[in-house]
Amino acid sequence: MDYQGCYPDRDSYLVVMKGLCKDKRLHEATHLLYSMFWRISLKGNGEDVVIYRTLLDALCEDGKFEEAVEILGKILRKGLKAPKRCYNRLDLSQCGDGKDAEVTKRWIHEALVRGSVPSTASYNAMSVDLYEEGKIDEADKVIVEMKNKGFKPKHLIFEAKVAALCKVDKVDEAIKVIEEDMVEVNCLPNARVYSILLKNLGNVGNSTLVLESLNKMSKKVGCIGDKETYSILLEMLCHERRYLEASQLLEQMSIKSYWPCANSYNLLVEGLCSLGRQYEAVMWLEDMISQGKLPEISVWSSLASSFCNSEMKKVSVEMFNRLRSL
């Protein structure tokens, strides 16, 4: 890259660092880190802390605790330009016996946070990275430190926290983050944070909460869910046999040109037939075919069975003609 006058940025370093650490090539990873000191860390940029943490964690997991502490000192001194008090007295005895990888990593993370240049960007980088790894308690401590330093969390942090909480099925806490924590720091919930919540609610199969959140999103934020969100909710309603609600939802999706997959159409048409709602079933079958999607054989069987029902003997000729034309 140097020969072509092209220099790696922070994201490039992070990708390479993660790859080297994953392959246990820690010697090369250490040299990569040192190259950052004169390339992109000249001013002590706190955003680099995520890259530093990647190597330090890998060293701890490999049992190289003393080497990790030694490199931590260099990071605080050269990479983050931290005050002397942050790196003069680094000692493994401060984290128990110095042989527990998780305890040592937490101690290192705290040292990095304290030694970083206080800025919204540095706190964002550290907290988001921890949330993405599922280390919610540690990330929360970063947020506390952030607030104590006079910085306010922004959308990026809350989005990462909501996603992390949903992954461990703490849906109520995720909703609290949106409805209380964000409001507390005057950070208005946006469409993205609601979308993250909705998609994760869909994964845990709570259609009622999805509908409630979708309505709140529309009223409070003035935004609508995306196609993926609506599609997840549509399939959920069908699996719960709430076909009339699913049909109403599909009407909303059609207005927005959010066309579902063939499987969703199949589920809905069969479900409507089971309720004796042949008119709506045929309507969505027409819609499905117009989208170039082919119904399953079971869909035709459901339609045929519903029209053979004794209660449907007086069904209009028009509906039969519509079926024949498909």
Secondary structure, 3 states (H helix, E strand, C coil): CHHHCCCCCHHHHHHHHHHHHHCCCHHHHHHHHHHHHHHCCCCCCHHHHHHHHHHHHHHHHCCCHHHHHHHHHHHHHHHCCCCHHHCCCCCHHHHCCCCCHHHHHHHHHHHHHHHCCCCHHHHHHHHHHHHHCCCHHHHHHHHHHHHHCCCCCCHHHHHHHHHHHHHCCCHHHHHHHHHHHHHHCCCCCCHHHHHHHHHHHHHCCCHHHHHHHHHHHHHHHCCCCCHHHHHHHHHHHHHCCCHHHHHHHHHHHHHCCCCCCHHHHHHHHHHHHHCCCHHHHHHHHHHHHHCCCCCCHHHHHHHHHHHHCHHHCCCCHHHHHHHHHC
